[in-house]
Amino acid sequence: MWREELILNKIFAIITILIGALSVPVEWDATFFLFTLIVGGYLFFAKRNWIAL
């Protein structure tokens, strides 16, 4: 799970989830957080590299 080429996936997934979590206190609505949680979760546990820099 912690292959070196997938580290960027995990970093971007955590950043995506944190951005969604930071939007909850601002708007008092968790809809965007749920969408970012789904996308970030799939990105975190992906077995392929989805981030191409």
C-alpha positions as CSV (number, residue, x, y, z in Angstrom):
1,M,0.0,0.0,0.0
2,W,2.9,2.4,0.6
3,R,4.6,2.1,-2.7
4,E,6.8,5.0,-3.5
5,E,5.1,5.9,-6.8
6,L,1.8,6.2,-4.9
7,I,2.9,8.7,-2.3
8,L,1.6,11.6,-4.4
9,N,-1.8,10.0,-4.5
10,K,-1.9,9.9,-0.8
11,I,-0.7,13.4,-0.3
12,F,-3.3,14.8,-2.7
13,A,-6.0,12.6,-1.1
14,I,-5.2,14.0,2.3
15,I,-5.1,17.6,1.0
16,T,-8.5,17.0,-0.7
17,I,-10.1,15.7,2.4
18,L,-8.7,18.5,4.5
19,I,-10.0,21.1,2.2
20,G,-13.4,19.5,2.4
21,A,-13.2,19.3,6.2
22,L,-12.3,23.0,6.4
23,S,-15.4,24.0,4.4
24,V,-17.7,22.5,7.0
25,P,-17.3,25.2,9.7
26,V,-17.4,28.0,7.1
27,E,-20.8,26.9,5.5
28,W,-22.2,24.7,8.2
29,D,-23.0,22.2,5.5
30,A,-21.2,18.9,5.0
31,T,-22.2,18.1,1.4
32,F,-18.9,19.3,-0.2
33,F,-17.0,17.4,2.6
34,L,-18.8,14.2,1.7
35,F,-17.9,14.5,-2.0
36,T,-14.3,15.3,-1.1
37,L,-14.2,12.4,1.3
38,I,-15.4,10.0,-1.4
39,V,-12.9,11.3,-4.0
40,G,-10.0,11.4,-1.4
41,G,-10.8,8.0,-0.1
42,Y,-10.7,6.4,-3.6
43,L,-7.5,8.3,-4.4
44,F,-5.9,7.3,-1.1
45,F,-6.6,3.6,-1.6
46,A,-5.9,3.5,-5.4
47,K,-3.5,0.9,-6.7
48,R,-2.6,3.0,-9.8
49,N,-0.9,6.3,-9.9
50,W,-3.6,8.9,-10.8
51,I,-1.4,12.0,-10.2
52,A,0.8,12.9,-13.2
53,L,3.0,15.9,-12.7
